[in-house]
């Protein structure tokens, strides 16, 4: 038994004493993304029901909603300690889910509620995942993050497999709207994991942070981003990612709309794409992410997906058809979840705690959805000028290559900052002698 346990520790790259926090983190992310992915196919169907011509407006509405939500989160972060902040955020979204269930089933205009739900779920996704990774970066040190973040991310991917599988199975059996209750139940389970991780984290050097709120003002996240070249680079990486992802999303929406007439069938197709994506993601996260980071470092991790996306746009430029957009989306999203996303989160490991919660949240929400909104209108403008899906795919290739260059820059800058900071310990100050 001991040798088997040692072998498993070696395969998963876990050290003694880390199993419990990794298991709770795994469950936390499983419930979080499982609950979201139960609803993601519903959101995509709501987007189609709202009219494809309205998608740029929905993306813009999402950005506006983010501008309103971020100050509220910043205000909460300055007044609630970590032990209270996370339950407050997730409890708020659980109540929202129950309210949407009542609206959908209580006779409210479906078209109106569908648009509000599309915007809300787009805000919900970024907020809950951003807060999750802020918590992870806060309780695990830099050395642990390199070894464990791929494995922890696999918990989210397992949830992301379970969510669309549940939706594909139940969408036509229990109806679309009852899936909101399933999502609310999974989000409630995430609260249990947060509590157990707080108990464990009290034994770490960041234990005092659990009972103290972040100091400062609600707009500190924005101002610190504006003052830091490093955070400007992270913002640019996010903007380029969201732009190419939005282009692919719009292309996918048009192709699926043209291929299927039945809403339930389209919902199932979206769910199956999610299922394929997250099955591949789990394999990559469990067995490859940590080893790729250890062997080739963050520059490579942050550069792989942009190369895949550039090749994908090249393929779609020749033939924008259902099979190929499905292949490109599966590879792009799996690569993002298994490599680019954990790599992006590691970038915050060389920053003080205020940036892990406030600056990171600003980038993950306002910058992210701002990129969505702008790129949505750019796509609409290209279409209005007569560019078809193939032409737009060709035009996106330079953006993917620019994304690659920014990723390489950030990876190298991270190594420089890590060298200046020294041993991988928790801290709450900037390195001596200068800005990030």
C-alpha positions as a printed Julia matrix, in Angstrom:
436×3 Matrix{Float64}:
   0.0    0.0     0.0
   2.84   2.35    0.92
   4.64   1.76   -2.37
   1.4    2.27   -4.3
   0.8    5.55   -2.46
   4.37   6.66   -3.14
   3.95   5.81   -6.81
   0.72   7.82   -6.98
   2.44  10.75   -5.24
   5.16  10.58   -7.89
   2.72  10.38  -10.81
   0.63  13.31   -9.57
   3.65  15.21   -8.18
   2.11  15.65   -4.71
   4.16  15.89   -1.53
   3.33  14.68    1.96
   0.63  16.73    3.67
  -0.81  18.15    0.44
  -3.45  15.55   -0.29
  -6.14  17.07    1.91
  -5.99  20.65    0.58
  -5.62  19.41   -3.0
  -8.66  17.13   -2.59
 -10.82  19.95   -1.22
  -9.58  22.33   -3.91
 -10.34  19.66   -6.53
 -13.89  19.25   -5.16
 -14.37  23.01   -4.91
 -13.49  23.56   -8.56
 -15.45  20.46   -9.6
 -18.64  21.86   -8.06
 -17.96  25.35   -9.39
 -17.45  24.44  -13.02
 -19.91  21.56  -12.87
 -22.62  24.01  -11.85
 -21.57  26.45  -14.55
 -21.39  23.88  -17.33
 -24.85  22.6   -16.5
 -25.96  26.09  -17.55
 -23.51  26.95  -20.33
 -25.42  25.07  -23.07
 -28.58  26.74  -21.77
 -26.88  30.14  -22.1
 -25.74  29.36  -25.65
 -29.29  28.37  -26.59
 -30.64  31.54  -24.94
 -28.18  33.52  -27.09
 -29.54  31.95  -30.26
 -33.16  32.44  -29.15
 -32.39  36.11  -28.56
 -31.34  36.4   -32.2
 -27.87  36.1   -33.69
 -28.04  39.74  -34.74
 -28.31  40.64  -31.04
 -25.13  38.85  -29.91
 -22.94  42.0   -30.09
 -25.51  43.8   -27.94
 -25.49  40.96  -25.41
 -21.7   41.09  -25.21
 -21.86  44.87  -24.71
 -24.52  44.47  -22.01
 -22.26  41.95  -20.29
 -19.42  44.47  -20.26
 -21.69  47.15  -18.78
 -22.86  44.68  -16.13
 -19.21  44.01  -15.28
 -18.57  47.74  -14.85
 -21.38  47.8   -12.31
 -20.39  44.58  -10.55
 -16.66  45.22  -10.07
 -17.12  48.22   -7.71
 -19.51  46.11   -5.61
 -16.91  43.35   -5.38
 -14.17  45.87   -4.57
 -16.35  47.32   -1.82
 -17.0   43.83   -0.4
 -13.28  42.94   -0.53
 -12.41  45.98    1.6
 -15.04  45.13    4.23
 -15.16  41.33    4.46
 -12.31  39.08    5.57
 -11.4   36.18    3.26
 -13.35  33.76    5.47
 -16.52  35.77    4.77
 -15.84  37.19    1.29
 -16.05  33.92   -0.62
 -19.29  32.69    1.04
 -20.85  36.13    0.43
 -19.96  36.03   -3.29
 -21.2   32.47   -3.85
 -24.28  32.9    -1.69
 -25.27  35.93   -3.74
 -25.07  33.93   -6.99
 -27.06  31.01   -5.51
 -29.89  33.41   -4.68
 -29.69  34.76   -8.24
 -30.09  31.25   -9.68
 -33.21  30.65   -7.61
 -34.62  34.0    -8.77
 -34.03  33.07  -12.44
 -35.77  29.74  -11.89
 -38.82  31.57  -10.54
 -38.74  34.03  -13.47
 -38.47  31.32  -16.14
 -41.19  29.12  -14.64
 -43.48  31.85  -13.32
 -44.7   33.29  -16.6
 -42.19  36.11  -17.16
 -41.45  36.94  -20.85
 -38.96  34.24  -21.87
 -37.22  36.39  -24.51
 -36.46  39.14  -21.98
 -35.39  36.78  -19.19
 -33.25  34.83  -21.69
 -31.23  37.94  -22.54
 -30.8   38.87  -18.89
 -29.77  35.29  -18.11
 -27.19  35.3   -20.93
 -25.6   38.43  -19.5
 -25.83  37.24  -15.9
 -24.2   33.84  -16.58
 -21.36  35.55  -18.46
 -20.73  37.72  -15.39
 -21.22  34.81  -12.98
 -18.67  32.62  -14.74
 -15.84  35.13  -14.61
 -16.49  36.25  -11.05
 -16.72  32.85   -9.4
 -13.71  31.44  -11.28
 -11.64  34.58  -10.65
 -12.37  34.41   -6.92
 -11.53  30.69   -6.91
  -8.08  31.26   -8.43
  -7.45  34.25   -6.16
  -8.04  31.92   -3.23
  -5.76  29.24   -4.7
  -2.9   31.68   -5.41
  -3.33  33.0    -1.87
  -3.16  29.69    0.04
  -0.58  27.84   -2.11
   2.94  29.2    -2.62
   4.7   29.55   -5.98
   6.48  26.21   -5.82
   3.23  24.44   -4.98
   1.36  26.27   -7.73
   3.74  24.92  -10.39
   3.18  21.34   -9.19
  -0.45  21.41   -8.12
  -2.42  23.91  -10.23
  -2.72  21.53  -13.17
  -4.12  18.82  -10.87
  -6.47  21.25   -9.12
  -7.63  22.57  -12.5
  -8.47  18.97  -13.42
 -11.16  19.1   -10.73
 -12.82  21.91  -12.65
 -12.5   19.94  -15.86
 -14.11  16.89  -14.27
 -16.95  19.16  -13.22
 -17.02  20.59  -16.72
 -17.43  17.04  -18.04
 -20.18  16.22  -15.56
 -22.1   19.46  -16.21
 -22.68  19.1   -19.97
 -23.23  15.34  -19.56
 -26.05  16.12  -17.12
 -27.44  18.75  -19.48
 -27.26  16.49  -22.56
 -29.06  13.75  -20.61
 -31.71  15.85  -18.89
 -32.39  18.79  -21.23
 -35.23  17.0   -23.01
 -36.35  14.99  -19.95
 -36.82  17.53  -17.17
 -36.75  20.69  -19.27
 -34.12  23.37  -19.61
 -35.18  25.57  -16.69
 -35.04  22.87  -13.99
 -31.31  22.65  -14.66
 -30.92  25.92  -12.73
 -31.75  24.04   -9.5
 -29.05  21.45  -10.25
 -26.51  24.23  -10.68
 -27.55  25.92   -7.42
 -27.08  22.63   -5.53
 -23.56  22.17   -6.91
 -22.61  25.74   -6.04
 -23.81  25.09   -2.48
 -21.4   22.15   -2.23
 -18.54  24.49   -3.18
 -19.23  26.42    0.02
 -18.39  23.31    2.08
 -15.04  23.0     0.3
 -14.25  26.65    0.99
 -14.86  26.09    4.71
 -12.57  23.05    4.84
  -9.8   24.89    2.94
 -10.06  27.81    5.37
  -9.48  25.39    8.25
  -6.36  24.03    6.52
  -5.02  27.44    5.49
  -4.95  28.62    9.12
  -1.76  26.58    9.47
  -0.04  28.39    6.57
   1.93  31.69    6.62
  -1.13  33.45    5.14
  -3.38  32.44    8.05
  -3.77  36.0     9.35
  -5.21  37.04    5.98
  -8.26  34.87    6.69
  -9.52  37.19    9.42
  -8.51  40.54    7.9
 -10.18  42.38    5.04
  -8.08  43.86    2.26
  -7.1   47.42    3.01
  -7.61  50.27    0.57
 -10.37  51.4    -1.77
 -12.66  49.57   -4.16
 -10.89  51.03   -7.22
  -7.38  49.92   -6.17
  -7.44  47.01   -8.6
  -7.88  49.33  -11.58
  -5.24  51.85  -10.48
  -2.65  49.16   -9.75
  -3.17  47.67  -13.2
  -2.65  51.08  -14.8
   0.58  51.59  -12.86
   2.22  48.22  -13.62
   3.84  47.21  -16.92
   3.57  43.58  -15.84
  -0.2   43.85  -15.25
  -0.54  45.75  -18.54
   1.01  42.69  -20.17
  -1.43  40.35  -18.41
  -4.29  42.61  -19.58
  -3.02  42.51  -23.17
  -2.81  38.7   -23.0
  -6.43  38.56  -21.8
  -7.66  41.04  -24.43
  -6.07  39.12  -27.3
  -7.41  35.84  -25.9
 -10.95  37.17  -25.61
 -10.81  38.63  -29.11
  -9.87  35.39  -30.83
 -12.23  33.41  -28.56
 -15.14  35.76  -29.43
 -14.46  35.42  -33.15
 -14.54  31.64  -32.8
 -17.71  31.81  -30.68
 -19.53  33.87  -33.31
 -18.38  31.59  -36.11
 -19.55  28.59  -34.07
 -22.95  30.19  -33.34
 -23.59  30.89  -37.03
 -22.52  27.41  -38.16
 -24.62  25.63  -35.49
 -27.6   27.86  -36.25
 -27.39  27.0   -39.94
 -26.97  23.27  -39.21
 -29.85  22.61  -36.77
 -33.41  23.94  -36.4
 -34.42  22.34  -33.08
 -33.44  24.34  -29.91
 -33.1   21.18  -27.78
 -30.88  19.62  -30.45
 -28.65  22.69  -30.53
 -28.41  22.62  -26.73
 -27.31  18.97  -26.94
 -24.68  19.82  -29.58
 -23.24  22.55  -27.36
 -23.21  20.11  -24.43
 -21.4   17.44  -26.46
 -18.76  19.97  -27.53
 -18.25  20.84  -23.86
 -18.01  17.14  -23.01
 -15.33  16.49  -25.64
 -13.41  19.61  -24.61
 -13.3   18.77  -20.95
 -12.49  15.09  -21.41
  -9.36  16.1   -23.32
  -8.65  18.8   -20.73
  -8.63  16.35  -17.81
  -6.08  14.11  -19.54
  -3.81  17.09  -20.19
  -4.17  18.49  -16.68
  -3.58  15.23  -14.82
  -0.56  14.03  -16.76
   0.98  16.87  -18.77
   0.41  20.38  -17.35
   2.74  20.15  -14.36
   5.45  18.41  -16.37
   5.28  20.92  -19.22
   5.6   23.79  -16.73
   8.53  22.09  -14.97
  10.38  21.21  -18.17
   9.75  24.17  -20.47
   8.51  26.92  -18.15
   5.8   29.55  -18.4
   6.86  31.09  -21.76
   6.1   27.78  -23.47
   2.92  27.18  -21.48
   1.57  30.62  -22.4
   2.58  30.26  -26.07
   1.22  26.84  -27.02
  -2.47  27.78  -27.28
  -1.91  30.9   -29.43
  -0.04  28.72  -31.93
  -2.94  26.21  -31.96
  -5.45  29.03  -32.47
  -3.46  30.58  -35.34
  -3.4   27.17  -37.05
  -7.15  26.81  -36.37
  -7.99  30.1   -38.04
  -5.86  29.07  -40.99
  -7.92  25.86  -41.33
 -11.24  27.69  -40.96
 -10.13  30.19  -43.59
 -10.1   27.31  -46.06
 -13.27  25.54  -44.88
 -15.61  27.06  -42.23
 -17.74  23.95  -41.64
 -19.26  22.31  -38.54
 -16.73  19.5   -38.13
 -13.74  21.84  -38.34
 -15.13  24.56  -36.04
 -15.91  21.81  -33.54
 -12.33  20.49  -33.76
 -10.77  23.94  -33.44
 -12.99  24.87  -30.5
 -12.26  21.64  -28.64
  -8.49  22.03  -29.08
  -8.53  25.74  -28.29
 -10.63  25.44  -25.15
  -8.88  22.3   -23.87
  -5.5   23.98  -24.37
  -6.74  27.08  -22.57
  -8.08  25.18  -19.55
  -5.11  22.81  -19.27
  -2.24  25.17  -20.1
  -2.98  28.84  -20.7
  -5.38  29.33  -17.77
  -3.2   27.67  -15.09
  -0.24  29.56  -16.57
  -2.11  32.87  -16.32
  -2.94  32.17  -12.68
   0.71  31.39  -11.89
   1.61  34.87  -13.14
  -0.02  36.32  -10.01
   2.22  34.23   -7.73
   4.92  36.93   -7.82
   2.47  39.67   -6.81
   1.26  40.84   -3.37
  -2.1   39.78   -1.97
  -3.94  42.96   -3.03
  -3.16  42.14   -6.67
  -4.26  38.52   -6.24
  -7.76  39.67   -5.29
  -8.32  43.23   -6.56
  -6.09  43.65   -9.65
  -6.73  40.1   -10.77
 -10.48  40.5   -10.41
 -10.42  43.74  -12.44
  -8.49  42.03  -15.24
 -10.59  38.84  -15.13
 -13.87  40.75  -15.32
 -13.71  44.28  -16.76
 -10.76  43.72  -19.09
 -12.03  40.28  -20.12
 -15.6   41.35  -20.88
 -14.42  44.63  -22.37
 -12.46  42.56  -24.86
 -15.58  40.51  -25.54
 -17.68  43.61  -26.18
 -15.17  45.33  -28.46
 -14.35  42.18  -30.42
 -18.06  41.42  -30.83
 -18.58  44.75  -32.59
 -15.4   44.29  -34.63
 -16.79  40.96  -35.83
 -20.13  42.61  -36.67
 -18.32  45.39  -38.57
 -16.31  42.86  -40.58
 -19.5   41.0   -41.45
 -21.21  44.27  -42.45
 -18.29  45.03  -44.78
 -18.93  41.75  -46.58
 -16.35  39.5   -44.96
 -17.69  36.0   -44.55
 -16.65  33.53  -41.87
 -13.62  32.49  -43.91
 -12.46  36.09  -44.37
 -12.83  36.84  -40.68
 -10.82  33.71  -39.85
  -7.98  34.9   -42.08
  -8.08  38.37  -40.49
  -7.77  36.85  -36.99
  -4.45  35.07  -37.65
  -2.27  38.16  -36.88
  -4.16  38.59  -33.58
  -3.3   35.03  -32.58
   0.38  35.66  -33.39
   0.38  38.88  -31.32
  -1.15  36.85  -28.48
   1.81  34.45  -28.78
   4.38  37.27  -28.48
   2.7   38.72  -25.37
   2.64  35.26  -23.76
   6.37  34.8   -24.35
   7.08  38.24  -22.86
   5.02  37.53  -19.73
   6.64  34.16  -19.17
  10.11  35.69  -19.27
   9.1   38.62  -17.06
   7.65  36.19  -14.49
  11.0   34.37  -14.27
  12.8   37.68  -13.69
  10.44  38.69  -10.87
  10.61  35.23   -9.31
  14.42  35.41   -9.26
  14.27  38.79   -7.48
  11.82  37.49   -4.86
  13.84  34.42   -3.91
  12.32  31.39   -2.14
   8.71  30.47   -2.84
   7.02  31.77    0.3
   3.85  33.76    0.91
   4.3   37.54    1.2
   2.33  40.73    1.0
   4.92  43.27   -0.15
   6.47  44.28   -3.42
  10.1   43.34   -4.15
  12.64  45.75   -2.79
  13.85  48.31   -5.23
  11.03  48.93   -7.61
   7.68  48.34   -9.28
   6.28  45.17  -10.72
